[in-house]
Amino acid sequence: MAEAGRKVVAVDVAAPAERVEGFRTALDGFDAHIETVDVADFDACAALVRKVEDAHGALDILVNNAGITRDSTLRKMEPAQWQAVIDVNLSSAFNLCRHALDGMQARGFGRIVNISSVSGQTGNFGQTNYAAAKAGLHGFSMSLARETATKGVTVNS
């Protein structure tokens, strides 16, 4: 997107210095910026969307690519493993879309891309949490697409 002339804001949760440096290297020479936010936090996502719009203008394209794994068979999975994956891999899309959507609809243009996984369709051993989140993300995307299509916003997974 940066090569196509778009302003890019890469977002990560308090990333280690080497990952931030990798972002900076990859984005060098482009109109690209790095922000830190916990995408599992609804209010933090609201503040991020406001900050991006205030600093860079309209948020026209949102790519939800946050993802973690906490693999374990369901029999041994702790509730915290389940919840962390659901919060980051699924709820983050709600958190960001919910706050970005008003501006997109008001302008009559927006593109939302939610990165799902084949695991959401086929499952994977030891990944009930991950597969559930990614299947949910696909269903979320298809439903949101129906809600926003007539308002100039496309949603895909």
C-alpha positions, -999 to +999 in steps of 0.1 A: +000+000+000+029+023+007+043+017-027+009+026-042+012+060-025-010+054+005-001+066+040+005+036+061+002+033+099+015+000+112+002-010+146+016-034+170+013-041+207+045-029+226+067-047+201+103-056+209+129-032+197+141-055+169+105-059+155+100-021+155+134-017+138+123-042+112+091-021+106+112+010+103+135-006+078+107-020+057+089+013+057+119+035+051+113+060+023+075+057+025+048+078+041+046+053+069+043+055+107+043+031+136+018+032+165+015+010+196-018-002+208-034-033+224-060-042+198-078-063+223-087-030+242-119-014+229-111+021+243-075+020+231-087+012+196-110+042+198-081+065+208-060+050+180-085+057+153-090+092+165-052+097+166-047+083+131-074+105+117-062+136+135-026+131+124-030+116+089-065+123+077-092+099+067-088+062+075-099+047+042-084+012+044-082-009+075-064-042+075-070-063+106-040-086+107-035-091+145-030-127+154-016-148+182-016-185+190-019-202+224-020-238+212-032-266+234-056-294+231-090-283+244-087-309+271-057-290+285-065-255+274-068-229+302-095-202+300-068-176+296-054-193+265-089-193+250-097-157+259-064-143+247-067-157+212-104-147+209-096-112+222-067-106+198-077-126+167-115-118+167-125-090+191-097-068+177-115-066+144-147-055+162-128-030+182-111-014+152-140-017+127-165-003+152-145+029+155-133+033+119-167+026+103-185+058+111-159+079+092-158+055+062-196+055+059-198+093+063-173+096+034-190+069+013-158+050+010-139+024+029-121-009+025-118-034+054-097-065+050-098-090+078-070-116+077-086-150+085-071-184+080-079-218+064-078-231+100-111-213+104-126-236+078-107-269+084-095-267+120-061-277+133-051-301+160-045-281+192-060-249+179-097-249+188-093-213+201-075-202+169-098-220+145-129-206+164-115-170+162-106-173+125-140-188+116-157-161+136-137-135+118-149-148+084-185-147+096-180-113+111-166-101+077-195-115+056-221-100+080-204-066+081-201-066+043-238-069+040-243-040+065-220-016+047-221-025+010-247+002+001-227+028+020-195+025-001-176+002+023-164-032+013-154-059+038-135-090+029-117-118+047 
